Amino acid sequence: MRPHLFFSPAEINSPRWAQAFPTARISDAVPLVCDKDCVWLLLRDELSYMQIQSLSASGARVIAMTMVESPQEARLALEAGASGYVHYLAVPKVLVQVAQVVMAGGMWLGADLMRQLVLATTRILPPTNPPHVDLSLLTSREKAVAELVAAGKSNKEVARDLEITERTVKAHLGAAFEKLQVRDRLQLVLAISKAPGT
């Protein structure tokens, strides 16, 4: 994988970027096209959305970074072609997770925004969608974890509810993703909402 490239004004920088990706480069000049696999762009104004469109059209996976999370800004960034939306001061561990999800073809939103989206999605989906997944492929524990996550719960909340560790939640969730052929939490919500008997 080619190095990560961060686009941000010179006065706005986070040492966490280099901690997460030691070979990352930082630039304040955003090109129209980019040959990097993963590009991080700090959202500043309306021009940022056009930059996302250009960069994603050139084949880069764009992760929009924000100084203040907002559902409207996240929606605009995703509509412009971003594959992720995260606070620019996220800790290195989260930045690495964001990159892994995005490079695997998934979409990343901050936990609070993801929860809002998941809950909104479950409320607006019609109850008569045709079945697309077979939940019987899951073990009882994988199904319990998947259903709680699809209901908008965080890994920590699922662990507490089921009296298991967060690591075990991640393992069950990973197995459920693989068996149901979904890439992220939003796809899981959609898959489970379309499953028979849910």
SERO-4910 file (N, C-alpha, C, O; in steps of 0.05 Angstrom, whole numbers):
BEGIN
 pado doro    nc1    nc2    nc3   cac1   cac2   cac3    cc1    cc2    cc3    oc1    oc2    oc3
  Met    A     17    -24      0      0      0      0     18     25      0     38     26     14
  Arg    A     11     45    -16     25     69    -17     20     85      9     -1     81     22
  Pro    A     38    103     17     34    118     42      9    134     43     -2    142     22
  His    A      0    139     66    -24    156     70    -16    185     66      7    193     71
  Leu    A    -34    201     55    -29    229     50    -50    245     64    -74    241     59
  Phe    A    -42    264     81    -60    281     96    -60    309     83    -38    321     80
  Phe    A    -83    320     76    -86    347     66    -98    364     88   -121    360     96
  Ser    A    -82    384     97    -91    401    119    -75    427    118    -52    427    110
  Pro    A    -87    449    127    -71    474    128    -47    470    147    -48    455    166
  Ala    A    -25    484    141      0    481    156     -4    485    186      9    473    203
  Glu    A    -23    503    193    -27    509    222    -45    489    236    -47    490    261
  Ile    A    -57    471    222    -74    451    234    -62    423    228    -62    414    206
  Asn    A    -52    411    250    -38    386    247    -41    370    273    -46    382    294
  Ser    A    -39    345    271    -40    328    295    -17    308    294    -13    294    275
  Pro    A     -2    306    316     19    287    317      9    258    316     24    239    311
  Arg    A    -17    254    321    -29    228    321    -29    216    293    -29    191    290
  Trp    A    -29    233    272    -29    223    245     -3    207    240     -4    185    229
  Ala    A     20    219    248     45    206    244     49    182    262     62    162    256
  Gln    A     36    183    286     37    160    304     22    136    292     31    113    294
  Ala    A     -1    142    279    -16    120    266     -3    110    241     -2     86    236
  Phe    A      9    129    226     21    122    200     48    135    198     50    158    187
  Pro    A     69    122    207     96    135    208    106    144    181    122    163    180
  Thr    A     96    133    159    106    141    132     87    161    119     91    168     96
  Ala    A     67    171    134     48    190    123     61    216    115     81    225    127
  Arg    A     50    228     94     59    255     86     36    274     91     12    267     89
  Ile    A     43    299     97     24    320    102     28    343     83     51    351     79
  Ser    A      7    352     70      9    374     51    -14    393     55    -36    385     62
  Asp    A     -9    419     49    -31    438     50    -43    444     23    -62    459     21
  Ala    A    -30    433      1    -40    438    -26    -55    413    -35    -43    391    -38
  Val    A    -81    416    -41    -97    393    -49    -98    392    -80   -108    410    -92
  Pro    A    -87    370    -92    -88    368   -121   -115    359   -131   -132    351   -115
  Leu    A   -119    360   -157   -144    351   -169   -145    320   -171   -166    308   -169
  Val    A   -121    308   -175   -119    279   -176    -97    271   -157    -79    286   -151
  Cys    A    -98    246   -149    -78    236   -130    -74    206   -135    -93    191   -140
  Asp    A    -49    197   -133    -43    169   -137    -41    153   -112    -31    130   -112
  Lys    A    -49    165    -89    -48    151    -64    -73    134    -60    -94    140    -70
  Asp    A    -69    111    -45    -92     94    -40   -111    107    -20   -136    105    -22
  Cys    A   -100    120      0   -116    130     22   -108    160     27    -85    166     33
  Val    A   -128    177     24   -124    206     27   -142    216     49   -166    210     51
  Trp    A   -130    232     67   -145    244     89   -147    274     84   -127    287     79
  Leu    A   -171    285     84   -175    313     77   -190    327    100   -212    319    107
  Leu    A   -178    348    111   -191    364    131   -211    382    118   -205    398    100
  Leu    A   -236    379    127   -258    396    115   -256    424    126   -253    429    150
  Arg    A   -256    443    107   -254    471    115   -277    489    105   -287    506    120
  Asp    A   -286    484     81   -306    500     69   -320    485     46   -315    461     43
  Glu    A   -336    498     31   -351    485      9   -332    473    -12   -338    452    -25
  Leu    A   -308    485    -16   -289    475    -35   -280    446    -27   -273    430    -45
  Ser    A   -280    440     -2   -272    414      7   -288    391     -6   -277    370    -12
  Tyr    A   -314    396    -10   -331    375    -21   -324    371    -51   -325    348    -61
  Met    A   -317    392    -65   -308    389    -93   -281    375    -94   -276    359   -112
  Gln    A   -264    380    -74   -238    366    -73   -242    336    -68   -228    319    -79
  Ile    A   -261    329    -51   -268    301    -46   -277    288    -72   -268    266    -78
  Gln    A   -294    302    -87   -304    290   -112   -281    285   -131   -279    263   -143
  Ser    A   -263    304   -134   -240    301   -152   -222    278   -144   -214    262   -160
  Leu    A   -215    278   -118   -197    257   -108   -209    229   -110   -195    211   -119
  Ser    A   -234    227   -103   -247    200   -105   -250    192   -134   -248    168   -140
  Ala    A   -255    211   -152   -257    204   -180   -231    195   -192   -230    180   -211
  Ser    A   -208    203   -179   -182    194   -189   -174    167   -177   -152    157   -183
  Gly    A   -192    156   -161   -187    129   -151   -178    127   -122   -175    105   -111
  Ala    A   -174    150   -109   -165    150    -81   -189    145    -63   -212    154    -69
  Arg    A   -184    131    -41   -205    129    -20   -201    153     -2   -180    156     10
  Val    A   -222    169      0   -219    194     15   -233    192     42   -256    183     45
  Ile    A   -218    200     63   -229    201     90   -231    231     97   -210    244     99
  Ala    A   -255    240    102   -259    268    110   -254    271    139   -264    255    156
  Met    A   -238    291    147   -232    296    175   -247    322    182   -248    341    166
  Thr    A   -257    323    206   -272    347    215   -261    357    241   -249    343    257
  Met    A   -266    383    246   -259    395    271   -282    393    291   -278    393    315
  Val    A   -306    392    280   -330    390    297   -350    371    282   -359    378    260
  Glu    A   -355    348    293   -373    329    280   -401    340    277   -412    351    296
  Ser    A   -413    336    254   -441    344    250   -453    325    229   -441    318    209
  Pro    A   -478    317    234   -491    299    214   -493    311    186   -490    297    166
  Gln    A   -498    337    185   -501    350    158   -474    349    143   -473    343    120
  Glu    A   -452    356    158   -426    355    145   -419    327    136   -408    323    115
  Ala    A   -425    307    153   -419    280    146   -434    272    121   -423    259    104
  Arg    A   -459    279    120   -476    273     96   -464    285     71   -462    272     50
  Leu    A   -456    310     72   -445    324     49   -418    311     40   -413    308     17
  Ala    A   -402    303     60   -376    291     54   -381    264     40   -367    257     21
  Leu    A   -399    248     51   -405    221     39   -417    224     12   -411    209     -6
  Glu    A   -435    243      9   -448    248    -18   -427    256    -38   -430    250    -62
  Ala    A   -406    270    -29   -385    279    -48   -367    256    -55   -351    259    -75
  Gly    A   -368    234    -41   -351    211    -48   -332    201    -26   -317    183    -31
  Ala    A   -333    214     -3   -316    205     19   -324    177     28   -348    170     28
  Ser    A   -305    161     37   -311    134     47   -310    134     78   -316    113     90
  Gly    A   -302    156     90   -301    158    118   -304    186    128   -299    205    113
  Tyr    A   -311    189    153   -314    215    166   -306    212    195   -318    196    210
  Val    A   -286    227    203   -275    223    230   -264    250    240   -257    267    225
  His    A   -263    253    267   -252    277    279   -222    277    274   -209    256    276
  Tyr    A   -211    300    268   -182    302    261   -164    296    284   -140    290    280
  Leu    A   -174    297    309   -158    291    333   -163    262    343   -156    256    366
  Ala    A   -174    245    326   -179    217    335   -152    205    343   -131    211    332
  Val    A   -153    186    362   -129    173    371   -118    155    349   -133    146    332
  Pro    A    -91    149    350    -79    133    329    -93    106    324    -96     98    301
  Lys    A   -102     93    345   -115     67    342   -140     70    325   -146     53    309
  Val    A   -155     91    330   -180     95    314   -173    102    285   -186     92    267
  Leu    A   -152    118    281   -144    125    254   -137     99    238   -144     97    215
  Val    A   -122     81    251   -115     56    238   -140     40    232   -142     28    210
  Gln    A   -159     39    250   -184     24    245   -200     36    222   -210     22    205
  Val    A   -200     63    221   -214     77    199   -202     69    172   -216     61    154
  Ala    A   -175     70    171   -161     63    146   -167     34    138   -171     28    115
  Gln    A   -167     15    158   -171    -13    152   -199    -17    140   -203    -31    120
  Val    A   -219     -5    153   -247     -7    143   -250      4    115   -261     -9     97
  Val    A   -239     28    111   -242     42     85   -227     26     63   -237     23     41
  Met    A   -203     17     69   -187      3     49   -199    -24     42   -194    -36     21
  Ala    A   -216    -35     61   -229    -61     55   -255    -56     40   -270    -75     35
  Gly    A   -261    -31     34   -285    -25     18   -309    -17     35   -331    -13     25
  Gly    A   -305    -14     61   -327     -5     79   -329     25     82   -314     40     69
  Met    A   -346     33     99   -351     61    105   -347     66    135   -356     49    151
  Trp    A   -335     88    142   -330     94    170   -343    120    178   -340    140    165
  Leu    A   -358    119    200   -369    143    213   -362    141    242   -358    119    253
  Gly    A   -359    164    256   -355    164    284   -378    149    298   -399    146    287
  Ala    A   -372    139    322   -391    122    336   -418    135    340   -439    122    335
  Asp    A   -419    160    348   -444    174    353   -460    177    327   -484    173    326
  Leu    A   -446    185    306   -460    189    280   -469    162    269   -491    160    258
  Met    A   -453    141    272   -461    115    263   -486    105    277   -504     95    265
  Arg    A   -486    110    304   -510    102    319   -535    117    310   -556    105    307
  Gln    A   -532    143    305   -555    158    295   -565    147    268   -589    144    264
  Leu    A   -546    141    251   -553    131    224   -566    103    226   -585     98    213
  Val    A   -554     86    243   -565     59    247   -594     61    257   -612     47    247
  Leu    A   -598     77    278   -625     79    290   -645     91    270   -667     83    268
  Ala    A   -636    112    255   -654    124    235   -660    104    213   -683    103    204
  Thr    A   -641     88    205   -645     69    184   -665     48    193   -683     40    177
  Thr    A   -663     38    217   -681     17    226   -710     28    229   -729     13    226
  Arg    A   -712     54    234   -739     66    236   -753     70    209   -777     68    207
  Ile    A   -737     76    188   -749     83    163   -752     59    143   -766     61    123
  Leu    A   -738     37    149   -740     14    130   -767      2    131   -778     -3    153
  Pro    A   -779     -4    108   -805    -17    108   -803    -46    119   -783    -59    114
  Pro    A   -823    -55    133   -821    -81    145   -824   -104    125   -819   -127    133
  Thr    A   -831    -99    100   -836   -121     81   -813   -125     61   -818   -135     40
  Asn    A   -789   -117     68   -767   -121     50   -763   -151     45   -767   -167     63
  Pro    A   -754   -159     21   -750   -187     16   -725   -198     31   -707   -182     36
  Pro    A   -725   -223     38   -701   -234     52   -676   -234     35   -677   -241     11
  His    A   -654   -226     47   -628   -226     32   -607   -243     47   -587   -250     34
  Val    A   -610   -248     72   -590   -263     88   -604   -285    104   -628   -284    109
  Asp    A   -588   -304    111   -597   -327    127   -584   -326    154   -561   -333    157
  Leu    A   -598   -316    174   -587   -313    200   -581   -340    213   -567   -342    234
  Ser    A   -592   -362    202   -586   -388    213   -557   -396    208   -547   -416    219
  Leu    A   -543   -381    191   -514   -386    187   -498   -378    211   -475   -388    215
  Leu    A   -509   -362    228   -495   -352    252   -499   -370    276   -520   -383    279
  Thr    A   -479   -372    293   -483   -385    319   -502   -368    335   -507   -345    329
  Ser    A   -512   -379    357   -531   -363    374   -517   -338    385   -530   -317    387
  Arg    A   -492   -341    392   -477   -318    403   -472   -297    382   -474   -273    387
  Glu    A   -464   -306    358   -459   -287    336   -485   -272    329   -485   -248    323
  Lys    A   -507   -287    329   -533   -274    322   -540   -254    344   -550   -232    337
  Ala    A   -536   -260    369   -543   -242    391   -526   -216    388   -536   -194    391
  Val    A   -500   -219    382   -483   -196    379   -491   -180    355   -494   -155    357
  Ala    A   -496   -193    333   -504   -179    308   -530   -164    312   -533   -141    303
  Glu    A   -549   -176    325   -575   -162    329   -573   -138    347   -585   -117    343
  Leu    A   -556   -140    368   -552   -117    386   -537    -94    372   -544    -71    375
  Val    A   -517   -101    356   -503    -81    340   -522    -68    320   -521    -44    316
  Ala    A   -538    -84    307   -558    -74    288   -578    -56    301   -590    -39    287
  Ala    A   -582    -59    327   -601    -42    342   -587    -16    350   -600      1    363
  Gly    A   -562    -13    343   -548     13    348   -530     13    373   -520     34    380
  Lys    A   -526    -11    385   -509    -12    408   -479    -12    401   -471    -24    380
  Ser    A   -463      0    418   -434     -1    414   -423    -28    423   -437    -43    436
  Asn    A   -398    -34    415   -386    -59    424   -385    -61    454   -389    -82    466
  Lys    A   -379    -38    467   -378    -38    497   -405    -45    509   -407    -60    528
  Glu    A   -427    -33    498   -454    -39    507   -461    -68    503   -474    -80    520
  Val    A   -454    -79    479   -460   -107    473   -445   -125    493   -457   -144    503
  Ala    A   -420   -118    498   -404   -135    517   -417   -134    545   -419   -155    558
  Arg    A   -426   -111    553   -439   -109    579   -466   -125    580   -471   -139    599
  Asp    A   -482   -122    559   -508   -135    558   -505   -166    558   -521   -180    570
  Leu    A   -485   -176    543   -482   -205    541   -461   -216    560   -456   -241    561
  Glu    A   -450   -198    577   -430   -207    597   -407   -222    585   -399   -243    594
  Ile    A   -396   -209    563   -372   -220    550   -353   -196    546   -360   -173    551
  Thr    A   -328   -202    537   -309   -181    533   -314   -167    506   -326   -178    488
  Glu    A   -303   -142    504   -305   -128    478   -290   -143    457   -298   -143    433
  Arg    A   -268   -156    464   -253   -172    445   -270   -195    434   -269   -200    410
  Thr    A   -286   -207    451   -303   -229    442   -325   -218    424   -333   -230    404
  Val    A   -335   -194    431   -356   -181    414   -344   -177    386   -357   -183    366
  Lys    A   -319   -166    384   -307   -161    358   -303   -187    343   -307   -188    318
  Ala    A   -296   -209    357   -292   -235    343   -319   -245    332   -320   -253    309
  His    A   -340   -243    348   -367   -252    338   -377   -235    316   -388   -244    296
  Leu    A   -372   -209    318   -381   -190    298   -366   -195    272   -378   -194    250
  Gly    A   -340   -200    273   -324   -206    249   -334   -231    236   -336   -232    211
  Ala    A   -340   -252    252   -351   -277    240   -378   -272    227   -384   -283    206
  Ala    A   -395   -255    240   -421   -249    229   -418   -234    203   -433   -239    183
  Phe    A   -400   -215    202   -395   -199    177   -388   -219    154   -399   -217    132
  Glu    A   -370   -237    160   -361   -256    140   -383   -274    131   -387   -278    107
  Lys    A   -398   -286    149   -419   -304    142   -442   -291    127   -454   -303    109
  Leu    A   -448   -266    135   -470   -252    122   -461   -236     98   -477   -223     84
  Gln    A   -435   -236     93   -422   -222     71   -429   -192     71   -438   -180     51
  Val    A   -424   -180     95   -427   -151     98   -400   -139    106   -383   -153    117
  Arg    A   -396   -113    100   -370   -101    106   -369    -83    130   -348    -79    142
  Asp    A   -393    -73    138   -392    -54    161   -419    -55    175   -437    -70    168
  Arg    A   -421    -39    196   -445    -39    213   -470    -31    198   -492    -42    202
  Leu    A   -468    -11    180   -491     -2    166   -502    -25    148   -526    -29    147
  Gln    A   -484    -38    134   -493    -61    117   -505    -83    135   -524    -97    126
  Leu    A   -495    -86    159   -506   -106    177   -535    -99    184   -552   -117    184
  Val    A   -540    -74    190   -567    -65    196   -586    -71    173   -608    -82    176
  Leu    A   -577    -64    149   -594    -69    125   -599    -98    121   -621   -107    115
  Ala    A   -578   -114    125   -580   -144    121   -600   -156    141   -617   -171    134
  Ile    A   -596   -148    166   -614   -160    187   -642   -150    184   -661   -165    190
  Ser    A   -646   -125    176   -673   -115    173   -688   -130    151   -713   -130    150
  Lys    A   -673   -141    132   -686   -155    109   -688   -185    114   -699   -200     98
  Ala    A   -677   -195    137   -677   -223    142   -705   -232    151   -719   -217    164
  Pro    A   -713   -256    144   -739   -266    153   -740   -268    183   -721   -277    196
  Gly    A   -764   -261    194   -768   -264    223   -756   -242    239   -755   -244    264
  Thr    A   -747   -220    226   -737   -197    242   -755   -173    238   -750   -152    250
***
